[in-house]
């Protein structure tokens, strides 16, 4: 019995009996006391809530609980939202005559106290009403049906679900148990409190008893399901309403449009949007923006543009969110000119850009290494009087660092405080990484030493940036020093930190030390990834250690993290650099025969290997074969081949390759 749902208590109907007083026995009182001893608080999390409901179920389902409480039974056999169920609601309005059969056994004091409960409930003083109820219960008095119904609804609205359910059980045989308002109030309250499973159970129980639910119940439950990430269950409620020829509330469609737009089912969201437009004529930009974002998330720029044009055809003014979504979408798809055109369009339409607009554009321009244009956008933002936030600053620092404008970045850091924006660990990680990349290691160390004593500023990411910068610049001892310092401060190195140090050590010839850190990370529970394995495979292949290389390849495969194209590229590159060009060619030919693992990265590795071995004709043959292998040459392919041809004195052929590179670049220009 303990596994039975709390809400199925009501499914056990008893024959209607003559009116009897509500008996208060000792066992009943102790059971109720055990429930009241549970302290319910919506702020204490789902664990406490679930424990509460489990305890309530266990207590309420015990035989002693059921047998020791004699409840009035309601008339058996109610039907749906029409018929007997609706007649009962009409015959028993929410007045005193709803429970008139009880009044014969109620004292004058009970009637007065019941009236007081009703009055408090109608004034919104639910706690006062509940206090009166408890006083009546202590005196073995029974409140009227109407008073109890109002109290249940009030307690439910306040989120006092334990108390509401306790009274709900008492209403089982008092006529109000099947009241639509009682069920509705509890379902709505459960939904708002986040108990969507319990709310769904209670809705199903209401259906079994033939109690129809108003649209407000479905609205509340759909909203809760959507917020908790159960979009599919919310959509099923919508389908249920449609199957019963009930028109879903516009708010339900609203919630579903937003939910399905972000859940990878944007086509469903679009259909719901069209239904909402037909039903209510709702033409709010926010609804279109939600679907637009869904298309953008899926990279469906054609559909996004169609929807944007549909907005214009319906005279719906796009807002800053509309443009932000489109700018970000076109920028990420490589169509930067279109993103910039949209930025100009929104300004011409007097739609003020937001800080998100500027942060997005600075990021896109920075990635394209268009630092002057990024600075123009920064200037525009200042002219609009918009204060940059931390994300904007960090985005600008990345752009400046990527383009080598480190001095400008450090200067802007000093201005941040004037704007009331303070750097975080990510800010300093960007700056340290940028300084290291620009070979300004002294400046990177100086900045790090200034900030590392400040609480909350230096974290694993900052240390990892410094370890990586030192290692890539050949300062292996310093890289290891900062790595050890990170551990001494109680920070746990990530797989990126370990991989950065292993890369630095192996490239400097310290293979044993690098492998020792590989074993250490395993012992600390830090799982190596493909980058870690590829680093070691390249190092051991280059050192002419085939046994260790093969061991790592097998271990990598056993872990399910490879080998990937970069693994084969590392292996081919390492073998060729160790002088084993034939072994490198053998690996490449095996990949060709398998028809798998061949990418431009792998082809570039074998072309570089041929160039390194002065086998230029083989390099050209591989280059010409790339289209058949499903690979398109990139800039690295062209540069490597041109270098080899020039080194061999084949200038005319090198010039032809350069012409092909320019032609290829022109074809990659995004279409506006």
N, C-alpha and C positions, 0 to 999 in steps of 0.2 A: 504493500500500500504506500510505503514511503516514497516510491518512485513516481507515484501518480501526480499529475500536475495539480497545483493549488487551485487552479481555476476550474478543474473538473468536479470540484466539490458540488457545485450547483447542478451538475448533470444528474445527481441522484435525487429524483423527485419522490416525495411522499404523498400519499392520498390526503386530500383536504379533510381536516378534522374540525371539530367545533373549536371555538376560540378558547384558548387556555392561557393562563398567565405564564410569563417567561420565568421559568424556575431557576433559582440561583442555588446550585449545590456546591459542596466544598471542592469536589474534583474539578467542576467547571471553573470555579474561581482560581484554583491553582494553575489550571491550563492557561487561563487568560493572563494570569500574573507572569507566567513564563514568557508569553509573547511580549507583554509590556516591558519586561526587563531588557529586551533588546533595544539598544539605542540606535535608531536609524538616522543617518545623516548622509545626504546626497553628496557631500563634499569628501567622504571617506573612501570613494572609489568603488569600482565594480566588484572587487573581492568581497568587501563588506556587504554590498547590496545582494550579491548572489548568496552569501551565507545567511543573510536575513530571510530571503525567500525560501531557502532550503529548510531553515528552522521552522518557519511558519507552516510550510507544507507538512513537515513531520508532526508538529503539534496538532494541527487542525485535522489530520487524517487518522489520528489514534482513535481506537474504538471508544475509549473512555471519554474523549472529547465529544464524539458524535452522540454517544448514548446519554451523557450527562446533561446535554442541552436539549430541551424540548422546544423546538421552533415551530411557529405556525407554518403551515405549508400553503403555498399558493395553488391556485386552481391549475390542474394539470392539462396539458394539451394546448399549447399556444402555437400559432402558425407563424407566418413570415411578417414582413413589414406591412402587409395588408391583412385583412381577416381578423381572427380573434386577437392576435397580438396588438393590432392597431386599435381594436375595439376596447381592449383592456385599458390602453392608454387614454382612450376617450372617456370610458366609463369612470375610471379612477384618476381624475385630475389630481394635480399636486396640491390638494387641500386636505382638510382634516377628514372629509368623508372618505378619502382613500383608504383609511384604516378605521372606519367607523365601527367595525365589528370588535375592535379592541377596546373602545372607549367604555363599554359596559363594565369591563374589569379594571378600569383605570380610576384612581382616586382623583379628587379635585386638585390635590397638590401636584400629582403627576401631570395633569393637564396644564397647570400653570407653569411648571418647569419646562414642559415641552414647548409651550408658547414662548418661554424665555430663550430656549435654544434656537427656535425659528427666528426670533427677533435678532439675536446676536449674529446668526448666519446671514440674514438679510442686510445687516450693517457691515458685514465683512469681518466681524470679531469672532473668528473661528476658534481661536484658543479659549476665549471666554465660553463659547458654546460647548466646547469639549469638556471644560472644567465642570459645567453644570451636568453634563452627561455622566461624568465619573462620579459626581456626588449622588446622582440618582441611582447609579449602579451599586454604590456602596450601601444604599438603603433598600436594595432589592426592588427598586422602582423601574418601570418600563416607560421609555419615551415613546411618543407617538410616531407612527410610520413616516409622516411628512417631516417631522423634526429629524429623524434618523437619516432620511434621504438627503435633506439639505446639508446635514453634518457630513455625510460621506462625500458629497460633492465638494464641500468646502475644504475638508481635509485633503482630498485628492489634489485640489488646485494648489494647496500649500506644499504638496510633496510629502505630506505625512501619511505615507502609503500603508504603513503597518497599522496605524489606528483606523484608517479608512477601511481596510480589509477586515479588521476585527468587527466593525459594525456591519459591514457588507454581509458577513456570515449570519449575523443576527437577523438580517432582512430576508433570509431565505424563505421563511414561511409567512412573512407579513405582507405579502402582496406587492411590496416595492422591489422585491428581488428581480422581478422581470421588467422593472421600469426601464424604459429606454434611456432616461436621463442618468440613472445610476451607472449603467454600463458605459454610457458615453463619457461621463465624468471620469470614471476610473481609467478607461482606455486612453483618454486624452492626457490624464495626469501621468500614467505610466510612460506614455510616449515622450512627454516633455522631460521626464526624469531619466530618459535614456534606456528604459527597460522595454526595448522593442519586442523581445521574445515573449515576455509576459503579456504585453499589450496585444500581440498577435493571438496568443492563446485565449485571452479573454474575448477577443472579437469572434473567434471561432465558437466559443461557448455561447455567446449571444446569438449567433446564427442557429445553433442547435436548439435553443429555446425559442426560436422564432422572433427574436427581438431585433428589429431593424435598427441600423445605425445611421445617424445623420452624416452629412458630408464632412462635418467638422472632425469626426472621428477618423475618417480616411485621410483627411488633410493632415492631421497631427501625426498619424502613423507613417504616412509617406515621408513627411518632413524628417522624422526621426530615423527612418530607414536610410534615407539619402545621406544624412549627416554621419551615420555610422558606417557608411560605405556599402550598404546593401541595396544598390540601385536596382538590381534584378528583382528582388522581392518587392520593392516599391512599384516597379513597373507591372508586376503581376497583380497588385491591387488595382492599378489603373485598368488593366485588361478585364479584371473581374467586374468593375463598375460598368465598363462598356458592354460586357456580355449580358448585363441585367438592364440594359437600355437606360442607365443612369448617366447623366452628363457630368464628367469629372469637373470639379471646381478649378477655376483658372489658376489658383495657387498651387494645386497639385501638378498641373501641366508646367507651371513655372519651375517648380523644384525638379521635375523630371528632365526638362530641357537642360538645366544647368548640370545635373548629375550625369546624364548620358553624353553630354558634350565632352566631358573630361574623362570618360571611362572607356574610350576607344570605340564607342558606338555612335559616332557623330551623325550617321545617316538616320538613326532612330530619333536622335535629338532634332534633326531638321524636320522630320515628319510631325513630331510633336509640336514644333514651333508653328508649322502651317495650320495644324488643328487649333492651336491657341488663337491664331490670328482670325480664323473663321468663326470661332466661338465668341471671342470677346473683342476682337478688333485691336488686340494689344500689339502695338508697334513700338515697344520700348527698345532703345538701342542696346540695353544690357542683354536682352535675350539674343539678339543677333550677334552681339559680341561673343557670347558664350559659344554659340555654334561656330563662329568664325575662328575662335581659339582652338576649337576641336579640330577643324580642318587644318589649321596651322600646325598643331601638334603632330598630325599624321603626315605632314608635308604635302598636303593636297592644295597646292597654290591655285590651281585652275578653279576648283570648287570654291575656294575662299574668295577669289575675284568675282565669280558669279554671284555669290551671296552679297558681296559688297555692292555690286551693281543693282541687285534686287533691293537693297536698302535705299539706294538713290531713287530707283523707280517708284518706290512707295513713299517718297518724300520724308524718309527717316534720316535725320541729320547724324552722320557719323561723329563720334566724339573722340577725345584723346585716346581712350582705350582702344577704339577701333583702329586708329592709325598706329598705335604702339604695337598692336598684334601684327598688323601687316608689315610694318617696318622690320620687326624682328624676324618674321617668317621669310621675307625676301632676302634679308641679310644673311640668315643661316643657310639659305639655299644657294648662296653665291651671287645673287643678283643685287649687288650693292647699288648700282645706278638707280634701280627702281626704288630701293629703300630711300635713297636721297631725294628722288623725285617726290615721293609721298611726303617726306618731311617738308619740302618746299610748298606742296599743295596745302597741307594743313595750316601752314603759316598764312598763306594767301586767303584761306577761308576764315581767318581770325580764330582758329582753334589753338589755344595756348598749349605748347608742349609741356609735359610734366618732367619731373626729375628722372622718371623711368625712360622717357623718350631720349633725353640727353645721354643717360648712362648706356642705353642700347646702342646709340649711334657712335659714341666714343669707343665702345667695345668693338663694333664692326669695323670702324676705320682703323683702329689700332691693329686689329688682326690683319688688315690689308696693308699694314705699314704706311698708312697715309697719315702721318703724325701732324702735318700742317693742317689738314682738313679736320682732324680730331680737335686740334686747338681752336679752330674757328667755331666748332660746335660748343666747346667749352666757353668761348667768349660770348656766343649767342645766349647761353644759359645765364651768364652773369647779367647780360643786357635785359633779359626777361625778369630779372630780380628773383630767380629761383636759386635757393641755396643747395649746393651739392651735399649729398649725404655720404656716408662711409662707403657705400657701394660705388658711387660715382668716383670718389677719390681713388679707391682701389683699382677701378677700371682704368682710370687715367694713368695711374702708376704702372700698370701692366703695359699699357700702350707706350709710355715713355721708356720703360725698361727694355721693351722689345726692340725699340728703334735706337737704343743707345743713348737717349737723352737723360742720363742719370742725374746730372747736376740740376736739371729742371725739376726732377722728381723730388730730390732732397730739399730743394728750395720750397716746393709746395707743401711738403710735410710740415715745415715750420709755420705755414700760413693756416693750417687746419684748425689750430686751437682758436684762432681769431673768429672762425666760423662756428665755434662750439662743437666741432667734430674731432674726436680723438682717435688716433690710430689703434688698431687692434693687432692681434698676433698675425693675422693674415696680411695686414698692411706691411708689417716688418718682414714677413716671409717673402713678399713680392720684392721689396727693396733689397733685401739680402741676396735673393736670387738674381736680381737684375745687376747688382754691383758685381757679383761673382761672374756673371755671364760677360760683363764688360771688362773682366780682368782687373777690376778695382777692388782687389781682395783686402787691401789695407783699410779701405773705406768701409767694406762690409764688416770686417772684424771690429772696427772702431764703433760702428753703429750698434752692432750686437752687444759689445761690452757696455755701452751706455744704457741699453734697455733691459738687459737680462736680469737686473736686480729689481725691476719693477714688477709687482705681482700681477699675474694674469696676462702679461704681454708676450712672454716667451713660452712657446709650447713645442710639441713634437714637430709640428710643421716648420717652425722657425729653425730649429736645430737641423732638421733634415735638409732645408734649403742651404744652410751653411756647410753641412757635410758634403752635399752634392757639389756646391760651388768650389770648395777646396779640392775635392777629389778630381773634378774635371780639369782643374788648373794644374794638376800635378802635385799639389801640396797634400800628399797622402797622410803624412804624420799628423798634420793639423786636423785633417778630416777625422782620423781615428780618435784624436784627442777630444774633439767636440762630441763625437759619438759616445765616448766613455763618460764625458761630463753630463750628457743627457741622461744616461742611466743612473749616475750618481745622484741626480736631482729627483729621482723617483719617477721619471718619465719613461714610458715603455716604448721602445723603438718600433716603428711600423715596418711592414714589408718593404716599403719604399726606402726607408732609412737604411735597412740592411742591404738592400740591392744596390743603393748608391755607394755604400762603403765597400761592398764586395767588388763592384765595378772598378772603383779607384785602386784597390789593392791588386786585383788581377792584372789590370793594365800596366801597373808598375812592376809586374813580374813577381809579386808576392802571392803566388798561387796557394801555398799552404795556409797562409793567414786568411786569405779569402775563403777557402774551403772550411776553415775552422769556424768562421762566423756563420757560414751556411749551416754547419752542424749545431751551432749555438742557437740560432733562431728556431730550429726544430725543437730543441729542448725547452725553449721558453714558450712554446705554443704558437709561435708566429709562423704561419704556413707560407713557404716560398711560392711565388707565382711564376708565370711564364718568363717574365723579365729576368728573374733571379736565375732560372735554369739557363736561359739563353746566354746570359753573361758568362756563366761558368763553362758552358759548352764551347763558346767561342774561345775562351782562354785556354782550355785544355786541348782543343783542336789545334790552335795556333802553336801550342807548346809541344805538339806531336805526341800527345798522350791518348791514343785511341781507346784504350780500355776504360779510362775514366769517362771519356766522352760518351761511349756506348752505354756505360752504366747510368749516366745522367739522363740520356735519351730514354732508356727503359723506365727509369724512375718517374720521369716526367709524364710518360704515357700512362703509367700505372695510376698516377694521381689524377688523370683526366684533365690536365692543363696543357696539353700539347701532344706532340710537336706542332707548332704553327709555322707559317711562312717565315717568320723572323728566326725561328729555330734553325730551319734549313739554311737561311741566309747566313746566320752566325756560323754554322758548321762549314759551309762552303768557303766563307771568307777566312775562317780560322785555318782550314786545311791549306788553302792557297798561300796564306802568309807564312805557313810553316814549310813551304816548298813542295807540298804534296798536291800539285795541280791536278794530276791524274785522278787522285782520290776525290777531289772536289768535283771534277767532271763526271765521275762515276755516280756521285750522289745526285747530281743534276739530271743525268740520263735516267736514273731509276725513278725520279719524280715524274719525268716525261712519260715513261712507260706506264706508270700507274695512273697518269692523267689527273693527278691531284697535287695540291700544295704549290702549284706554280702561280706566282704573282709577279708583278713588276719588281718587287723587292728581291725575290729569288733570282730573277733574270739579271737584275743589276749586279748582284753578287758574282754571278758567273762571268758576266761581261768584264767586270773589274778584275776578276781573277785572270781572264785571258789577257787583258791589257797588261797586268802586272807581269805575266809570263812572256810578254811580247808576242802573243799569238793573235795578232790583229785580225787576220782573216777569219779565225774562229769567232772572234768577238762580233765581226760584221755579220757572219752567218746567223749567229744567235739573235742579233738585232733584227734582221730581216724575217726571222722565224717567229718573232714575238706576236704578231697579229694572229697567226695560226694557233698559237698557244693560248689565245684569249687575253693577251696582255698588251696594254698600250704604253709605249715609252713615256717616261716623265723627264723632267729637266735633268735629273741625275744621270739618266741613261745617256742623254745627248752629251752632257759635259764629259762623262767618263770616256765615251767613244771618241769624241773630238780630241781629248787629251792624248789618247793612245795613237790616233792617226797623226797628230802633230809630232809626237815623240818619234814616230817612225818615218817622219819626213813626207807623209802623204797629205800635203797641204790642200790640194784640190778636193780630195774626198772629205777632208775635215770641213771645208767650206760648204760642201753640199749638205753635210749633216747639220750644220748651223742653219742653213736655209730651211731644212725640214723642221728644225726646232721652232723657228719663227712662224712658219705656217701652222704648226700644231698649236702654238700659243694663241694665234689669231682665231682659231676655231673654238678655243675654250672661252672666248669673251662672252659673257652672259647676254642673252637676247632680251632686249627691253620691250 
